[in-house]
Amino acid sequence: MVKLTERERIIRMYKRQEIDRIPMLDSPWAGTLKRWYNEGLPTGTEWESHFGFDKWIQICPDNSPRFEKRVLEQTERYRIETTEWGATQKVFNDLDSTPEVLEFYYDSSDKWEEAKAAMLQYHDDRIDWKYLEENYPKWKADGNFLQLNVWFGFDVAHTRLTGTENMLIGMYEEPEWVTDIFDTYLNTSLDLCQKILDAGYEFDGIFWYDDMGYKGSPFFSPDDYRTLLKPYHKKAVDWAHERGLLTEMHSCGFIEPLLPDIVDTGLEMLNPLEVKAGMDPGKLKKLYGDKLAFHGGINAQIWDDIDLVKAEMERIIPIMKEGGGYVFASDHSIPNSVSYENMKEIAELAHRLGKY
């Protein structure tokens, strides 16, 4: 078979059509990239092209309430700042650290109307038109797969706006508040995405983040998902399909109990199949492989042990690629424990195992 462009390969993978090899799409940490450049990745070389991975482009308009961003304190080790979503967080200077959220401004239903009103104020600079104008022709010429990043759902609401505890309590005590948050997030994001499409830019799919689980369990029951969140996932999927766009959702954690309802929304691809949280890629393929495509499923915690990760790849990839509908990746992202030499071997094996 002739070599496909990245866009052709990914679209055909979604549709379970004949392809040359499985697509390979992943995200290394900033510290991982720094390590690879120090260990042999040629300076100025894109890691995807060097290792033979595919590349997908995501555009995410800003639907935040645009809370004032300020640096409140700065040291050699960290800075404390406010975000556009109203959170106060400690950001450590280490490349791969996770910010520590100290406080949420929009932490209750009585403050929500303030955030909502601000989110509904559309300004042209919520979309980076200059970035689109400068890069879109190259993306199209290079055959890249283009996704609109739709910013909504449980995960981005509780981590950016309200705080986890407040959101979970709200789901039980003030469900109207929570669903209004979901609705506003989704509508503002879709409205901005529509502006991009109306301007003549063509995209292939939508992608959204919505972590709904932790180790061994979802954050909430299937009934809660079905009642409170599923309608908004379905609305996003329907919006995409009405425009000929493919759909992918990222959800970390153990979400297997939610999958019958997730599949019912019409979603086409699930990412990242977090093995370390309890997700079993082979089981998911057997149960839902005729309805869902899968992206990920290779435990990122073992990528620093080349023998372990290669054995896992040899076990998982043949199962997942059968009949199409699989994208090779870690079960989240590539940590800085992964050496350049390990990554070379991982990429070579993925290419070999992923051929059809």
Backbone torsions as a table, in degrees:
resi	resn	phi	psi	omega
1	MET	NA	140.7	179.1
2	VAL	-65.1	152.7	179.5
3	LYS	-68.1	135.2	-178.2
4	LEU	-94.8	156.0	168.4
5	THR	-71.4	163.9	179.0
6	GLU	-58.5	-43.9	-179.4
7	ARG	-61.6	-46.2	179.8
8	GLU	-62.2	-42.8	-177.5
9	ARG	-63.1	-45.0	-177.0
10	ILE	-69.1	-43.0	179.7
11	ILE	-63.7	-43.0	179.7
12	ARG	-67.3	-32.9	176.3
13	MET	-62.2	-46.3	177.8
14	TYR	-53.8	-41.0	-173.7
15	LYS	-89.7	3.2	179.6
16	ARG	57.9	38.9	176.0
17	GLN	-96.6	169.0	-177.5
18	GLU	-61.7	131.8	175.3
19	ILE	-136.1	164.7	-179.1
20	ASP	-75.2	-38.7	178.7
21	ARG	-157.6	166.4	176.2
22	ILE	-67.7	143.1	172.3
23	PRO	-64.7	155.6	-179.9
24	MET	-132.0	108.9	-175.6
25	LEU	-134.8	121.9	-179.0
26	ASP	-150.1	177.9	-176.8
27	SER	-137.6	104.6	174.4
28	PRO	-76.7	149.8	173.9
29	TRP	-66.2	160.8	176.6
30	ALA	-59.4	-41.0	179.0
31	GLY	-68.2	-28.5	176.3
32	THR	-66.5	-46.5	178.5
33	LEU	-61.1	-42.9	178.6
34	LYS	-59.5	-42.6	178.9
35	ARG	-62.6	-45.3	-178.8
36	TRP	-61.6	-41.7	178.3
37	TYR	-63.8	-35.9	177.8
38	ASN	-70.9	-26.1	-173.5
39	GLU	-102.5	1.6	175.2
40	GLY	143.5	-15.8	176.0
41	LEU	-65.7	121.2	-175.9
42	PRO	-57.8	134.0	179.0
43	THR	-56.3	135.3	178.8
44	GLY	84.1	-3.6	179.6
45	THR	-89.9	133.2	175.1
46	GLU	-71.8	133.1	-175.4
47	TRP	-62.5	-34.3	-178.2
48	GLU	-61.2	-48.8	-178.7
49	SER	-67.6	-34.7	-178.8
50	HIS	-65.3	-41.9	-178.0
51	PHE	-95.6	-0.4	178.6
52	GLY	77.7	25.3	175.3
53	PHE	-85.3	159.4	173.0
54	ASP	-82.7	169.8	-177.2
55	LYS	-134.5	130.9	174.7
56	TRP	-122.3	143.9	-175.4
57	ILE	-105.0	131.7	178.5
58	GLN	-123.0	135.5	177.1
59	ILE	-118.8	127.2	-176.9
60	CYS	-126.1	103.6	175.2
61	PRO	-63.8	158.0	-177.5
62	ASP	-91.7	106.6	176.8
63	ASN	-108.4	23.8	-178.0
64	SER	-73.8	165.8	173.3
65	PRO	-75.1	-1.4	176.6
66	ARG	56.5	45.8	171.6
67	PHE	-58.5	147.3	-177.2
68	GLU	-63.0	127.1	177.9
69	LYS	-91.0	120.8	-178.3
70	ARG	-138.9	146.1	171.4
71	VAL	-92.7	117.6	-176.3
72	LEU	-91.9	-28.1	-178.7
73	GLU	-158.2	144.0	179.4
74	GLN	-143.2	133.0	175.9
75	THR	-132.0	-179.2	177.3
76	GLU	-66.8	-25.5	-174.3
77	ARG	-95.1	-31.1	-174.4
78	TYR	-158.6	171.9	168.5
79	ARG	-135.8	149.4	174.1
80	ILE	-108.8	128.0	-173.0
81	GLU	-143.3	160.1	171.1
82	THR	-99.8	149.7	-177.7
83	THR	-108.5	170.0	178.3
84	GLU	-65.6	-15.2	178.5
85	TRP	-96.6	2.9	175.7
86	GLY	90.7	7.7	177.9
87	ALA	-88.5	148.3	169.6
88	THR	-106.6	122.9	-173.4
89	GLN	-135.9	152.3	173.2
90	LYS	-98.2	119.2	-178.7
91	VAL	-109.2	117.5	-179.2
92	PHE	-81.6	146.9	-174.8
93	ASN	-73.7	-17.2	176.2
94	ASP	-58.1	136.0	-173.7
95	LEU	-55.3	-37.7	-170.8
96	ASP	-111.6	24.6	178.5
97	SER	-84.3	156.5	177.0
98	THR	-99.4	130.3	178.7
99	PRO	-59.0	145.1	174.8
100	GLU	-99.7	114.1	-179.6
101	VAL	-78.6	125.9	-176.6
102	LEU	-98.4	-30.3	-174.0
103	GLU	-163.2	147.9	173.4
104	PHE	-116.6	130.5	177.7
105	TYR	-77.4	-46.9	-179.4
106	TYR	-88.3	60.7	-169.3
107	ASP	-97.0	4.6	-176.6
108	SER	-149.8	164.3	-176.6
109	SER	-64.3	-28.2	-177.8
110	ASP	-73.4	-18.6	176.2
111	LYS	-96.7	-9.0	-174.5
112	TRP	-62.4	-40.2	-177.4
113	GLU	-59.8	-32.6	176.8
114	GLU	-64.2	-46.4	178.2
115	ALA	-64.9	-43.6	-178.4
116	LYS	-59.5	-46.4	179.8
117	ALA	-59.8	-39.9	-179.7
118	ALA	-69.1	-37.9	179.2
119	MET	-65.3	-29.4	-177.5
120	LEU	-83.4	-1.7	176.1
121	GLN	-87.3	101.0	-177.5
122	TYR	-85.8	129.1	175.2
123	HIS	-127.5	149.9	-174.3
124	ASP	-61.5	-28.0	-177.0
125	ASP	-81.1	6.4	171.8
126	ARG	-71.7	-14.1	175.7
127	ILE	-117.9	132.9	179.9
128	ASP	-82.9	80.8	-176.0
129	TRP	-64.0	-37.0	-179.3
130	LYS	-62.8	-43.5	178.7
131	TYR	-61.6	-43.2	177.8
132	LEU	-61.8	-49.1	-177.2
133	GLU	-60.2	-40.0	-176.1
134	GLU	-76.2	-31.7	-171.4
135	ASN	-106.4	-24.3	-174.8
136	TYR	-55.6	-46.2	-180.0
137	PRO	-57.6	-38.7	179.4
138	LYS	-68.4	-41.6	178.8
139	TRP	-58.2	-44.2	-179.4
140	LYS	-66.7	-43.1	-179.7
141	ALA	-64.3	-35.4	-178.9
142	ASP	-81.0	-7.2	-179.7
143	GLY	72.4	35.0	178.5
144	ASN	-78.3	153.0	175.1
145	PHE	-87.6	126.0	-172.9
146	LEU	-111.6	127.0	178.7
147	GLN	-121.4	141.4	167.6
148	LEU	-89.3	127.5	179.6
149	ASN	-89.9	111.8	-179.3
150	VAL	-92.4	124.7	-169.4
151	TRP	-104.5	96.8	-178.0
152	PHE	-164.0	173.8	172.2
153	GLY	109.8	-178.6	-178.5
154	PHE	-62.1	-48.3	-171.6
155	ASP	-62.6	-56.5	-174.5
156	VAL	-69.5	-24.5	177.6
157	ALA	-71.6	-47.8	-175.8
158	HIS	-76.3	-32.0	-178.3
159	THR	-80.3	-27.1	-176.0
160	ARG	-103.1	-35.3	-167.2
161	LEU	-109.2	-49.7	-167.5
162	THR	-110.8	-27.8	-168.9
163	GLY	93.7	145.8	-173.4
164	THR	-62.1	-49.6	-177.0
165	GLU	-60.9	-43.9	-180.0
166	ASN	-62.3	-40.6	-179.5
167	MET	-67.1	-44.0	-178.6
168	LEU	-66.2	-41.0	176.1
169	ILE	-64.2	-40.2	178.9
170	GLY	-61.7	-33.7	179.2
171	MET	-61.6	-29.7	179.7
172	TYR	-93.8	-40.7	-172.5
173	GLU	-96.2	-29.2	-177.8
174	GLU	-137.8	62.6	-176.1
175	PRO	-60.1	-28.7	179.5
176	GLU	-65.8	-36.7	176.3
177	TRP	-63.6	-46.7	-177.2
178	VAL	-64.7	-45.0	-179.3
179	THR	-68.8	-28.5	174.9
180	ASP	-68.2	-35.9	174.0
181	ILE	-62.3	-50.0	179.3
182	PHE	-57.0	-44.7	-176.5
183	ASP	-64.3	-44.2	-178.2
184	THR	-68.4	-45.3	175.4
185	TYR	-53.2	-50.9	-174.5
186	LEU	-66.8	-47.6	-176.6
187	ASN	-63.7	-42.3	179.6
188	THR	-65.6	-39.7	179.7
189	SER	-66.5	-45.0	179.9
190	LEU	-65.8	-37.3	177.9
191	ASP	-61.1	-42.4	179.5
192	LEU	-69.4	-39.1	176.3
193	CYS	-62.7	-38.0	178.8
194	GLN	-63.7	-34.7	177.0
195	LYS	-61.4	-37.5	178.5
196	ILE	-65.7	-45.2	178.9
197	LEU	-64.8	-40.5	-179.6
198	ASP	-65.0	-24.7	178.5
199	ALA	-79.0	-1.7	175.5
200	GLY	100.3	3.3	177.9
201	TYR	-82.6	131.8	-178.1
202	GLU	-102.2	131.0	178.0
203	PHE	-122.7	162.3	-176.1
204	ASP	-101.4	-22.8	-176.5
205	GLY	-167.2	177.4	171.5
206	ILE	-119.9	156.6	-178.9
207	PHE	-141.7	139.1	172.7
208	TRP	-143.2	152.0	177.0
209	TYR	-94.8	130.2	174.5
210	ASP	-155.8	72.0	177.5
211	ASP	-61.1	120.4	-175.9
212	MET	-121.7	9.5	-178.4
213	GLY	-146.2	167.1	170.8
214	TYR	-128.1	-158.8	-174.6
215	LYS	-70.6	115.7	173.1
216	GLY	85.5	-6.0	-175.3
217	SER	-161.0	148.0	167.7
218	PRO	-71.2	165.5	176.0
219	PHE	-70.8	-23.1	-175.7
220	PHE	-147.6	170.1	-174.1
221	SER	-78.9	161.1	172.6
222	PRO	-56.2	-36.2	177.4
223	ASP	-62.5	-42.4	178.4
224	ASP	-64.7	-42.2	177.1
225	TYR	-59.8	-47.6	-176.0
226	ARG	-61.3	-38.5	-175.2
227	THR	-82.9	-42.9	-168.6
228	LEU	-99.7	-38.6	-170.0
229	LEU	-111.1	-35.9	-177.8
230	LYS	-52.9	-41.0	-179.5
231	PRO	-57.3	-30.9	-178.3
232	TYR	-82.3	-34.6	171.4
233	HIS	-61.8	-43.6	-179.6
234	LYS	-65.6	-38.5	178.8
235	LYS	-62.3	-40.9	178.1
236	ALA	-64.2	-44.3	179.4
237	VAL	-62.9	-45.4	-179.3
238	ASP	-62.8	-42.6	178.3
239	TRP	-57.5	-45.3	-179.5
240	ALA	-64.2	-48.1	-176.4
241	HIS	-64.6	-33.5	176.6
242	GLU	-63.1	-21.3	-179.3
243	ARG	-108.6	11.0	177.9
244	GLY	73.0	25.8	-177.6
245	LEU	-103.6	144.2	176.2
246	LEU	-83.7	159.4	-172.4
247	THR	-127.3	137.3	177.5
248	GLU	-140.2	134.3	176.1
249	MET	-119.7	136.3	172.8
250	HIS	-99.7	122.5	174.1
251	SER	-141.0	108.2	173.9
252	CYS	-71.6	168.5	176.6
253	GLY	86.6	179.8	-179.1
254	PHE	-88.9	107.4	-177.3
255	ILE	-122.6	16.0	-178.3
256	GLU	-53.4	-40.5	179.7
257	PRO	-62.5	-20.1	-179.2
258	LEU	-89.9	-10.9	-169.2
259	LEU	-64.1	-36.5	177.0
260	PRO	-55.9	-40.6	179.1
261	ASP	-76.4	-34.3	176.4
262	ILE	-63.0	-45.6	177.5
263	VAL	-60.0	-36.6	-178.5
264	ASP	-65.0	-21.5	178.0
265	THR	-70.3	-17.7	-175.4
266	GLY	95.8	4.5	176.8
267	LEU	-53.7	141.8	-176.4
268	GLU	-103.5	-26.5	-179.8
269	MET	-140.7	138.5	178.5
270	LEU	-115.0	137.0	179.2
271	ASN	-138.2	145.2	6.0
272	PRO	-110.9	7.0	-178.6
273	LEU	60.0	67.0	-170.5
274	GLU	-74.2	99.2	-177.2
275	VAL	-60.3	-42.7	-176.4
276	LYS	-67.8	-12.7	175.2
277	ALA	-95.9	-8.5	178.2
278	GLY	119.0	-1.8	178.8
279	MET	-73.8	138.2	-177.8
280	ASP	-115.1	100.9	-176.1
281	PRO	-55.6	-43.6	-179.5
282	GLY	-62.3	-41.3	177.9
283	LYS	-64.6	-43.0	179.6
284	LEU	-63.9	-39.3	178.3
285	LYS	-62.2	-42.5	-179.4
286	LYS	-66.2	-39.8	-176.2
287	LEU	-79.2	-38.0	-169.2
288	TYR	-129.3	8.8	-174.4
289	GLY	-63.0	-19.2	177.0
290	ASP	-85.4	-8.0	-176.9
291	LYS	-119.6	-31.7	-175.7
292	LEU	-119.1	142.0	163.5
293	ALA	-93.1	157.0	-173.7
294	PHE	-127.3	142.8	-176.4
295	HIS	-132.3	106.9	178.2
296	GLY	121.0	-142.7	172.7
297	GLY	90.0	7.4	176.5
298	ILE	-108.9	111.9	-170.6
299	ASN	-51.5	111.8	-176.8
300	ALA	-65.0	-21.3	-177.3
301	GLN	-71.8	-13.2	-178.5
302	ILE	-111.4	8.2	-178.8
303	TRP	-69.9	-13.8	176.5
304	ASP	-85.0	-8.5	177.1
305	ASP	-111.1	98.2	-169.2
306	ILE	-61.6	-35.1	179.5
307	ASP	-69.0	-42.4	179.1
308	LEU	-64.4	-47.2	-175.9
309	VAL	-68.6	-35.5	178.0
310	LYS	-66.9	-39.1	176.9
311	ALA	-64.0	-39.7	178.9
312	GLU	-67.0	-40.4	177.3
313	MET	-63.2	-41.5	-180.0
314	GLU	-66.9	-26.6	177.3
315	ARG	-81.4	-43.2	-169.8
316	ILE	-86.2	-45.7	-170.9
317	ILE	-59.7	-46.1	179.2
318	PRO	-59.0	-35.2	178.6
319	ILE	-68.6	-46.1	-172.8
320	MET	-74.1	-30.6	-176.2
321	LYS	-82.9	-13.3	-177.1
322	GLU	-61.7	125.0	179.6
323	GLY	78.3	2.7	178.9
324	GLY	87.7	-175.1	175.8
325	GLY	77.6	36.4	178.3
326	TYR	-142.2	138.0	174.3
327	VAL	-119.3	125.6	179.3
328	PHE	-72.8	134.3	174.4
329	ALA	-172.7	167.8	169.8
330	SER	-67.6	171.7	179.8
331	ASP	-90.4	23.9	166.7
332	HIS	-169.7	-70.5	179.9
333	SER	-164.1	173.3	-173.1
334	ILE	-96.8	111.6	-175.1
335	PRO	-76.3	167.1	-176.5
336	ASN	-77.6	4.8	171.8
337	SER	-79.2	-7.8	-175.7
338	VAL	-92.5	116.5	-178.2
339	SER	-76.0	164.5	175.6
340	TYR	-60.7	-42.7	-179.1
341	GLU	-64.8	-42.3	176.7
342	ASN	-60.4	-43.6	-177.6
343	MET	-64.1	-36.9	176.8
344	LYS	-60.6	-44.7	-179.7
345	GLU	-67.8	-39.5	178.4
346	ILE	-62.0	-46.2	-178.8
347	ALA	-63.8	-43.3	179.8
348	GLU	-61.7	-42.6	-179.5
349	LEU	-69.1	-38.8	178.2
350	ALA	-61.6	-40.3	176.9
351	HIS	-63.2	-44.2	-177.2
352	ARG	-67.4	-47.5	-178.9
353	LEU	-71.3	-25.3	-174.4
354	GLY	-87.2	-3.4	180.0
355	LYS	-72.2	146.1	174.2
356	TYR	-105.0	NA	NA
